[in-house]
Every structure is written in structure tokens, then in C-alpha cells.
Amino acid sequence: MVRFLSQRRAIRFALAGASRVHCVLLLCAALATPMSWAEVGRAEPSASLQSPTGGWRYHGLNEGDGEARVAYPTPPIDRGALRGRSMIEGTLQNIGGVRPPHRLVVNGNPLPLYTDEQGSFARPYAFGAGSNSVELVAGEGQSLKRIQFYEANSLRTPARIRMVLGWDDPKAELDLHVVTPDGQHAFWSHPVLTNGGGLDVDSVDGPGPEMFTMTAPLQGTYLIYVNYWGNLGSEGYNFEAGSNQNEIITAQINLIFNENTVNEKRETFVVPLRAIGELLFVKSFNYAGR
């Protein structure tokens, strides 16, 4: 007991003239807990966004038409043909110990996010007029960065119907299929419909997003499907079972009505996919001009 009190007294005197880092090291030594300088000075996970930036902005519909719309990890390929999309580009730092997928939350829509080896990512989104938000969340649920910006171009009409598909396997390729009330079918080989709807983004490099948008929807019944098309490896696409990352792929579909308005409503559906070629019916709904 006397020895223990002497240790406490010695620690107290040592801490009185020590810096904060020295205090940590002295306490750890006294408690026989090993700790390295690297652990004491370990940087916390963080994130930066190159675009979009917070605040007020005015983006024309034709700006950036010549830019690549899908940027990692494969060469840019984009079958979507609707205009007015923006790139969400940024970097996650010091996330080596944080298990992916991380999340990119755009206007409340959570999407799995993977990065390249340097922590960089680039994802497209079709922002409407009004207030928009982008948030980066680490795999353990820690919010790293959040920005809010106001799109002042009133021609960027908010989506009356938006469907956003994301999935948690970067080595798998999933496709969003949407059938509109007039019988038209939007999917990867037919991305733009004559009724004004279509795929804003047909992501081909895993794990999404894929988005379907209509700013002036037809009244009637819509059908939503998800197809497990194939897998994606270093040598390109393949249809070899087991060449993806997860035994069960978790797909998340966000269905949003009147996005970015006071009348916004949303539903989220989570579905599992196991076998290449699997086509799952997700939802049918009737739109009556909400």
C-alpha cells in the first residue's frame, strides 16, 4: 500500500510539469500499458471535398458536358444521356483501420462508397434547384464531412420521382430496371425514355450509384427491379460465380418523391442477391401526381 501511494505521489509530481502528450505516456507507463508515439499521435479519419462546395452556386445544364462522369476504379464509361449532372469528388484520409464500405449521403440518400488506394473517389449526381447536401460517413458511422449548398438555377427542376440504387460489393455489377406506366423499360441498354424519364447514371464500375429520374412523371403504375448482372475484376467483367467479394450482396434502393422540396417523401428497400442473373422485383407503386 505504501509503495502504491508513493507511485501515485511520483506520478502527480511528474505530471505537474509535463505536456499533455507526456502525461499520456507517463500514465501509460505507470499502469504498465504499452503505447507508442505513433499511437499517441495517430491522426483521426477525415475527409475533403473538391466538389461540390458549400454555399451558393449557379450551374448551367450544359456545363461540363465533355467531362468523364464515372471516374474510378475503371476507365470512364457512362451510358446515361441526361444532362445537368455534377461530380462529387473528394478524398478520405487516415481510414486505413476503418473497414469499408463508407457512405456517401446525398440529399439524405445513403450510398456505399469505396475509394482507390489513395482514398480518392468521384461519383456523379443530378442535383435539382434549391438546397442540396453531401455528407461523407466512415464505415464505423463517423460523420467526416458535410456540406450544404444552394443551387440557384431554377431550370434544374427537382426530381418528382427519383430511384437510387447502391450495393455493398465493388466487384459486382448490379443494374436498375424501371418500367413506366406507358410500358417503356429503362435499363443499361435503353437508358433514356421518350416520356422524359431515364437513367441519370448507369454506373459500370461498382458499387453504384444507378439512378432513374423523372421531373414530369406520368400517372400510373411503375415497376422497380434489380438485376445481378455479373462480376467485375482486374481483367474486366466476368460471369464466374464467387469472383465477387461478398457471398450475399446487399442492394439498397431509395425511392424519393418530390426530392428537395417541402413535400419530399421517401422509402428505402434493402434486398439480398446471391446468384448472377438473379432478377428481383423490388416495388410497384401508383403515381397520381403527388
C-alpha positions as CSV (number, residue, x, y, z in Angstrom):
1,M,0.0,0.0,0.0
2,V,2.8,2.4,0.9
3,R,4.5,1.6,-2.4
4,F,1.3,2.2,-4.3
5,L,0.9,5.6,-2.6
6,S,4.5,6.5,-3.4
7,Q,3.9,5.7,-7.1
8,R,0.8,7.9,-7.2
9,R,2.7,10.7,-5.5
10,A,5.6,10.4,-8.0
11,I,3.1,10.4,-10.9
12,R,1.4,13.5,-9.6
13,F,4.7,15.4,-9.4
14,A,5.8,14.2,-12.8
15,L,2.5,15.2,-14.4
16,A,2.6,18.7,-12.9
17,G,5.4,19.8,-15.3
18,A,4.6,17.6,-18.3
19,S,2.9,18.4,-21.5
20,R,-0.4,16.6,-22.5
21,V,1.4,14.0,-24.6
22,H,4.0,13.4,-21.8
23,C,1.1,13.0,-19.4
24,V,-0.4,10.2,-21.5
25,L,2.9,8.4,-21.8
26,L,3.7,8.7,-18.1
27,L,0.2,7.4,-17.1
28,C,0.6,4.5,-19.6
29,A,4.0,3.7,-18.2
30,A,2.7,3.8,-14.6
31,L,-0.2,1.5,-15.5
32,A,2.1,-0.8,-17.4
33,T,0.1,-0.2,-20.7
34,P,2.4,-0.1,-23.7
35,M,1.8,2.8,-26.1
36,S,3.9,4.0,-29.0
37,W,4.4,7.6,-30.1
38,A,2.6,6.6,-33.3
39,E,-0.4,5.6,-31.4
40,V,-0.5,8.8,-29.3
41,G,-0.1,11.0,-32.4
42,R,-2.4,8.9,-34.7
43,A,-4.4,11.1,-37.0
44,E,-8.2,10.8,-36.9
45,P,-10.1,9.8,-40.0
46,S,-11.0,12.9,-42.1
47,A,-12.4,13.8,-45.5
48,S,-12.1,16.6,-48.0
49,L,-14.5,17.6,-50.9
50,Q,-13.2,19.2,-54.0
51,S,-16.7,19.5,-55.4
52,P,-19.3,20.5,-54.9
53,T,-18.5,23.3,-52.5
54,G,-20.8,24.7,-49.8
55,G,-22.7,28.0,-50.2
56,W,-24.5,29.5,-53.2
57,R,-23.9,28.4,-56.8
58,Y,-25.4,28.6,-60.2
59,H,-24.7,25.7,-62.6
60,G,-26.0,25.7,-66.2
61,L,-27.3,22.5,-67.7
62,N,-24.6,22.3,-70.3
63,E,-21.6,22.9,-68.0
64,G,-19.0,20.1,-68.0
65,D,-20.6,18.1,-70.9
66,G,-17.2,16.9,-72.0
67,E,-16.1,15.6,-68.6
68,A,-16.0,12.0,-67.6
69,R,-18.9,11.1,-65.5
70,V,-17.6,7.9,-63.9
71,A,-14.1,8.0,-62.7
72,Y,-12.9,5.1,-60.6
73,P,-11.7,2.4,-60.5
74,T,-12.2,1.6,-64.2
75,P,-11.9,3.8,-67.2
76,P,-14.8,6.3,-67.6
77,I,-17.8,4.8,-69.2
78,D,-21.2,6.4,-68.9
79,R,-24.3,5.2,-70.8
80,G,-26.6,7.7,-69.2
81,A,-27.6,10.5,-71.5
82,L,-29.4,13.1,-69.4
83,R,-27.8,16.4,-68.9
84,G,-27.1,18.5,-65.8
85,R,-25.1,16.1,-63.6
86,S,-22.4,17.2,-61.2
87,M,-19.4,15.3,-59.9
88,I,-19.0,14.6,-56.2
89,E,-15.2,14.4,-55.8
90,G,-13.2,14.1,-52.7
91,T,-10.7,12.1,-50.6
92,L,-10.9,10.2,-47.4
93,Q,-7.8,10.4,-45.2
94,N,-6.4,8.2,-42.4
95,I,-9.0,5.5,-42.9
96,G,-6.6,2.5,-43.0
97,G,-8.1,1.0,-39.9
98,V,-11.7,1.7,-40.8
99,R,-13.5,-1.1,-42.6
100,P,-15.4,-0.1,-45.8
101,P,-17.9,0.4,-47.2
102,H,-18.0,4.0,-46.2
103,R,-21.1,6.0,-47.1
104,L,-21.8,8.9,-49.4
105,V,-25.1,10.5,-48.3
106,V,-26.6,12.8,-50.9
107,N,-29.7,14.7,-50.0
108,G,-30.4,12.0,-47.5
109,N,-29.8,9.1,-49.9
110,P,-27.1,6.8,-48.4
111,L,-24.9,5.1,-50.9
112,P,-22.0,2.6,-50.3
113,L,-18.7,4.4,-51.1
114,Y,-15.3,2.8,-51.9
115,T,-12.2,4.6,-52.8
116,D,-9.0,4.0,-54.7
117,E,-5.7,3.3,-52.9
118,Q,-5.1,7.0,-52.3
119,G,-8.6,7.4,-50.7
120,S,-10.0,9.3,-53.7
121,F,-13.4,8.9,-55.2
122,A,-15.6,10.5,-57.8
123,R,-19.4,9.9,-58.1
124,P,-22.0,11.7,-60.2
125,Y,-25.3,13.0,-59.1
126,A,-28.1,15.1,-60.7
127,F,-28.8,17.9,-58.3
128,G,-32.0,19.8,-58.5
129,A,-32.6,23.5,-57.7
130,G,-32.8,24.5,-54.1
131,S,-30.9,23.3,-51.0
132,N,-28.7,20.2,-51.5
133,S,-26.4,18.4,-49.1
134,V,-23.5,16.0,-49.3
135,E,-22.1,14.0,-46.3
136,L,-19.2,11.6,-46.1
137,V,-19.5,8.9,-43.4
138,A,-16.8,6.5,-42.4
139,G,-17.5,2.8,-42.3
140,E,-17.9,2.8,-38.5
141,G,-20.6,5.5,-38.7
142,Q,-18.5,8.6,-38.0
143,S,-19.5,11.7,-40.0
144,L,-16.3,13.1,-41.5
145,K,-17.6,15.9,-43.7
146,R,-20.9,17.6,-44.5
147,I,-21.6,20.5,-46.8
148,Q,-24.8,22.3,-47.8
149,F,-25.2,24.3,-51.0
150,Y,-28.0,26.1,-52.7
151,E,-28.4,25.6,-56.4
152,A,-29.9,28.8,-57.8
153,N,-30.5,27.6,-61.4
154,S,-34.3,27.2,-61.5
155,L,-34.0,25.2,-64.7
156,R,-32.5,22.3,-62.7
157,T,-36.0,21.0,-61.9
158,P,-36.2,18.9,-58.8
159,A,-37.0,15.2,-59.4
160,R,-40.6,14.3,-58.9
161,I,-39.6,10.7,-58.9
162,R,-36.1,9.5,-58.1
163,M,-34.8,6.0,-57.7
164,V,-31.3,5.5,-56.4
165,L,-29.6,2.0,-56.3
166,G,-26.4,1.3,-54.4
167,W,-24.8,-2.0,-53.3
168,D,-22.0,-3.2,-51.0
169,D,-19.8,-5.2,-53.3
170,P,-17.3,-3.3,-55.5
171,K,-16.6,-6.5,-57.5
172,A,-20.2,-7.0,-58.6
173,E,-22.3,-5.2,-61.2
174,L,-25.9,-4.6,-60.5
175,D,-28.4,-3.0,-62.8
176,L,-31.6,-0.9,-62.0
177,H,-34.6,-1.7,-64.2
178,V,-37.7,0.6,-64.3
179,V,-40.9,0.0,-66.2
180,T,-43.0,3.2,-66.6
181,P,-46.8,3.4,-66.9
182,D,-46.7,3.6,-70.7
183,G,-44.7,0.3,-70.9
184,Q,-41.3,1.7,-71.5
185,H,-38.4,-0.1,-69.9
186,A,-35.3,1.9,-68.7
187,F,-32.1,-0.1,-68.1
188,W,-28.5,-0.2,-69.2
189,S,-29.0,-0.7,-72.9
190,H,-32.0,1.7,-73.1
191,P,-31.2,4.5,-70.6
192,V,-33.3,7.3,-72.0
193,L,-37.1,7.1,-72.5
194,T,-39.2,9.2,-74.8
195,N,-41.5,10.1,-71.9
196,G,-38.8,12.3,-70.2
197,G,-37.5,9.7,-67.8
198,G,-34.3,7.8,-67.8
199,L,-31.1,6.8,-66.1
200,D,-29.1,9.8,-64.9
201,V,-26.2,7.5,-64.2
202,D,-25.7,3.9,-65.2
203,S,-22.7,3.0,-63.1
204,V,-20.5,0.4,-64.6
205,D,-17.6,0.2,-62.1
206,G,-19.3,-0.9,-58.8
207,P,-20.9,-0.3,-56.4
208,G,-23.1,2.3,-57.9
209,P,-25.0,4.6,-57.8
210,E,-27.5,3.9,-60.5
211,M,-30.3,6.5,-60.7
212,F,-33.6,6.8,-62.5
213,T,-35.2,10.3,-62.6
214,M,-38.4,11.8,-63.9
215,T,-39.2,15.5,-63.4
216,A,-42.7,15.3,-65.0
217,P,-43.9,11.8,-64.2
218,L,-46.7,10.0,-66.0
219,Q,-49.6,9.0,-63.8
220,G,-50.0,5.2,-63.4
221,T,-48.1,2.2,-62.2
222,Y,-44.3,2.0,-62.0
223,L,-42.3,-1.3,-61.5
224,I,-38.8,-1.4,-60.0
225,Y,-36.4,-4.4,-60.4
226,V,-32.7,-5.1,-59.6
227,N,-30.6,-7.5,-61.7
228,Y,-27.3,-9.1,-60.6
229,W,-25.7,-8.8,-64.0
230,G,-22.2,-10.1,-63.4
231,N,-18.9,-9.5,-61.6
232,L,-16.1,-7.1,-62.2
233,G,-12.4,-8.0,-61.7
234,S,-9.0,-6.6,-62.7
235,E,-9.4,-8.1,-66.2
236,G,-12.9,-6.7,-66.8
237,Y,-16.4,-8.2,-66.5
238,N,-17.0,-11.9,-65.9
239,F,-19.8,-14.3,-65.0
240,E,-17.8,-16.6,-62.7
241,A,-19.7,-17.4,-59.5
242,G,-17.7,-16.5,-56.5
243,S,-15.4,-14.0,-58.2
244,N,-17.1,-11.1,-56.4
245,Q,-16.4,-10.1,-52.8
246,N,-19.5,-11.0,-50.8
247,E,-21.4,-14.2,-50.6
248,I,-24.6,-12.2,-50.3
249,I,-24.8,-8.8,-51.9
250,T,-26.9,-6.2,-50.1
251,A,-28.6,-3.8,-52.5
252,Q,-30.3,-0.7,-51.3
253,I,-32.9,1.2,-53.3
254,N,-34.1,4.6,-52.2
255,L,-37.4,5.8,-53.7
256,I,-37.9,9.5,-53.4
257,F,-40.9,11.6,-54.3
258,N,-40.6,15.4,-54.8
259,E,-36.9,15.4,-53.9
260,N,-35.6,18.6,-52.4
261,T,-39.0,20.1,-51.7
262,V,-41.1,20.5,-48.6
263,N,-43.3,17.7,-49.9
264,E,-40.4,15.2,-50.1
265,K,-41.3,11.6,-49.2
266,R,-39.0,8.6,-49.3
267,E,-39.0,4.8,-48.9
268,T,-36.0,2.6,-48.6
269,F,-35.8,-1.1,-49.6
270,V,-33.0,-3.5,-48.9
271,V,-32.8,-6.7,-50.9
272,P,-30.2,-9.6,-51.0
273,L,-28.8,-11.0,-54.2
274,R,-26.8,-14.2,-54.4
275,A,-26.6,-15.6,-57.9
276,I,-25.5,-14.0,-61.2
277,G,-28.6,-13.5,-63.4
278,E,-30.9,-13.0,-60.5
279,L,-33.7,-10.5,-61.2
280,L,-35.6,-9.3,-58.1
281,F,-38.9,-7.4,-58.1
282,V,-38.5,-4.6,-55.6
283,K,-41.6,-2.5,-55.7
284,S,-44.6,-1.4,-57.7
285,F,-46.3,1.9,-56.9
286,N,-49.0,4.1,-58.4
287,Y,-48.2,7.7,-59.1
288,A,-51.2,10.0,-59.1
289,G,-49.5,13.4,-59.2
290,R,-48.3,13.7,-55.6
